[in-house]
Amino acid sequence: MSRKLVAAGLLCAAMNAQAGFFSGNDLVKDMHEWQKYERKDPLVSSLVAGNFMGYVAGVADVYDEISICPPESSTVRQLSTIVAQFLNANPTRWAEPADVLVADALKQSFPCKKK
């Protein structure tokens, strides 16, 4: 089921990315569904939870080894947890573009070493 969840999230993230108007506020709504999924809440929208994970994974892929350098063993769940913690700690930034918030969260946790 986890693969289906991620696949659905990637699809939804791709649709949202085309619009270019996906804000932190939108991402936080999806994050709340993902948190319900993590708690195994029976009333969760798996599609929306997957959207959060897929969006995080997509941004991580775009910035990988450019400005974020997570270990190879990192999982989408781990990255999603880091982003969720960042969003919860920074509600004043929710009006910013979602990709900026995800990138900032991951940069804090996985900065690239200077070469």
C-alpha positions, 0 to 999 in steps of 0.5 A: 500500500505504501508504494500506491500512496507514494505513487498517488502523491507523486501524481498529485504533486505533479498536477499541483506543480504545474499550477505553480500556486502550491503554497505552504498553507496548501502543503500544511493541509496535506501534512495534516492528512499525512500525520493522520495516516502516520497515526493510522487514523481510519478517517484519513484521506490516503490520496492527500497523505500521499500528496504530501509525501510525493511533494516532499520527495519531488522537491528533495529530488530536484534539490538533491546534491545541489543544496541538500545532501541527504544520506542515500539511506534516507526514506521519504517517510524520514524526509516527510517527518523533517518537513512536518517538524519544520512546518509546525515550528514555522507557521509564520512562513506558511504563505511562502511557496511550498517548494521553498519551505520543503527545500529550507527544511531539508537544507537545515537537516542535510546541508551539502558539505563544501567541496 
